[in-house]
Amino acid sequence: MRAPDCHLLLEIEGIESVQRPVVDALLRLDLGARIRADTAHATLDIEGRFHQADVVALIHALGCRVRRVEERPLSPKPVTLEQLGWS
């Protein structure tokens, strides 16, 4: 089953010690994912094609605890000039 487009903001306990492995693992779920880690606030803002449960399980498997998950609206998709009717 294909994963849906998803945008999540996660608050993660212990992210500072495993930031790179978490980012690498998320990119294995979706190579085109946008991932922004903020260790000062212990948050991870991710947008891509994945299931929320898979992301939470992956983070738990790396030894971190997810404190909060917030679903966010998707970012606007880029539009080409042709799609706007301009050439």
N, C-alpha and C positions, 0 to 999 in steps of 0.2 A: 504494500500500500504506500502510495506516494505521500510524503509528509507535506503538511500545509504551510503556507507562509505564516510566520509567527514573529512577533516582537515582544520580548520579555525583558523586564528589569528585575534582576535577582539580587537580594541581599544575602551575602554568603559569609559565614563565619570561617575564618582560616584561609581566605582566598590569597592573601599575601604570600603564603608559603608555596602555593601550587598554581600561581597565575599562568605560567607558560604551559604546563601540562593541561590545564583546563582549556586554554585557547586552542592548543593543538588537537585535543580530543573533540572540541566543538567543530573545528574545521574538517575533521574526518566525517562528522555527521553531515555537514554542508560546506563544501570548499568555498562557496561564494558568500558565506555568512559575514555579516558586519558585526564585529565584536569590539566593545569598548569596556575595558576594565578600569575601575577606579579603586585602587587599594586604600586610599585615604578614607573613603566612605564604605568600603567593603561591598561594592556593587559591581555587577556585570550587566551591561546593556547589550543584548544580542538580538539580531534580526536575521532571519533566514528560513530555510525549509527544514523544520524539525517538529517533533511532538514534545510538548512541555514535559511529559513524564520521562522521556528519554534524556532530556537535559538534566532534570533533577537527579535521575539515577546515575548519570555519568558523573555529576559533581559529588554525589555521595560515595561513589566507587573510588574517587580520588582522595577521600578522607575529609571532605568539607561538609559542613551542615548548612543547608539552605534555610535561612530564617524567614524569608518572605519572597513571594513571586507575584509580580504585577504584570498583567497583560496590558500592552500598550498598542495604540493604533500603528498601523504600518506606515512607513515613510512613503511619500509620494514617489511613484515610478517616473523615471526620466521619459520624456516624450520627444520624439524626433520632429524635425520641421515637416517632414512628409505626413506624419500623423496629424499635424495641425492644418494640413492643406497648403502649406507653403513649399515652394521648391527652390 
